[in-house]
Amino acid sequence: MAPADPPGPEPVAPLGVRLADRIRAEGPLGYADWVEACLYDPDAGFYAGGGSAGRRGDFLTSPEVGPLFGAVLARWLDDRWEALGRPEGFTVVEAAAGVGTLARTVLAAEPACLAAGRYVMVERSSTLRAAQPVGDGLASVADLSEVEPIGAGAVLANELLDNLAFDLLEHDGSAWRRVLVDIGDGGFVEVLGAEAEPPAAHSPVTRPASVAGARIPVQDEARRWVEAALDLVARGSVLVVDYASTTPAMADRPVDGWLRTYRDHERGGPPTDAPGSQDVTVEVAVDQLPAGAATCTQAELLRRHGIDDLVEAGRRLWEERAHLGDLEAMRARSRIAESEALLDPEGLGGFTVLEWTLGGAVGS
Ligand SMILES: C[S@@+](CC[C@H](N)C(=O)[O-])C[C@H]1O[C@@H](n2cnc3c(N)ncnc32)[C@H](O)[C@@H]1O
């Protein structure tokens, strides 16, 4: 008789079942714990299941619109490298690198700063990391804490902070209270927990206390991530691009305007629905991040770093080669459409760019 196969790993219960067990054992979950499990549970979190940006993914981000975003960021990187006196070993760290789309397009633009430099992708999801390109001067790690201190360089994060776990507070008419996730009759429900202080932001929450039902996010994890990125760089920049707001502005808006869910390019259900099956994302409260960043919109950043020149060059190439209809002609034409999406003030162009500069680097 053939020996029996060794027992395989125990099957893991569905995420909803495990979260319900946890709530029964420990009581209602803090919102940050809930979001953390929904997005990053190693077996069934949204990103463990391969949820991602891209035309075939769940939502479209600037790098996924096409190569133009990376081509302009390559110019931005060269600008910062020049400002630092063209140091050798310039290091670019890209957090939330996903499957490496931005890395590919930055490298394809061949910025001079990377001729003797290196590019490190940081991506938490092992599913997405497995699809990243690998090669000369291109490294991949799972967490920022694995990156060696950077003498001169830049840390970039496009649409990372909106995807980090956050807590929620609701005003009950006399005080802010934590929003927790509990088990209700028909599934998971939000309930109010203990009183809590609003986040120590550098612009205070001015919402009058009498407005019951106002909600605000508490984005400690986003603040800690920026602090860690700032600690990493001796000379250079930390550049964050995201949809952003401020804590007081969010207190004045309905919560579903700034706390959203996505699945297959559509808005998803309430954040307590079907854990792990949808992206849960929040606008970034810039007043909760470390002070001192220069801010502009994505459209302003891209214009300052030559998007119009790249589009004009594409337009000329398209006119010369349209009759050939070859790949080069098509790529040139697609730049025009890409730039419209990237600069749209109601969409990606209106995103907020925050840049912290360190060690005497000059930004513009
Ligand atoms: C909205 S996607 C953005 C992907 C990409 N930057 C883009 O613009 O297309 C957010 C990504 O951040 C990753 N992520 C979340 N927390 C992270 C962390 N602490 N470090 C690195 N990546 C992280 C997620 O796994 C996900 O791939």
The ligand as an ORCA input file, in Angstrom:
! r2SCAN-3c Opt
* xyz 0 1
  C      -3.919     51.804     -4.666
  S      -2.608     50.689     -4.906
  C      -1.495     51.758     -5.778
  C      -0.531     51.018     -6.646
  C       0.395     51.894     -7.492
  N       1.195     52.791     -6.709
  C      -0.369     52.669     -8.528
  O      -0.424     53.885     -8.431
  O      -0.899     52.045     -9.462
  C      -1.896     50.596     -3.283
  C      -0.800     49.561     -3.169
  O      -0.098     49.771     -1.936
  C       0.317     48.520     -1.434
  N       0.685     48.719     -0.021
  C      -0.114     48.864      1.043
  N       0.575     49.088      2.167
  C       1.872     49.116      1.806
  C       3.082     49.352      2.514
  N       3.094     49.607      3.811
  N       4.230     49.317      1.806
  C       4.233     49.063      0.477
  N       3.115     48.837     -0.251
  C       1.948     48.878      0.403
  C      -0.899     47.654     -1.693
  O      -0.601     46.284     -1.608
  C      -1.279     48.128     -3.109
  O      -0.585     47.394     -4.083
*
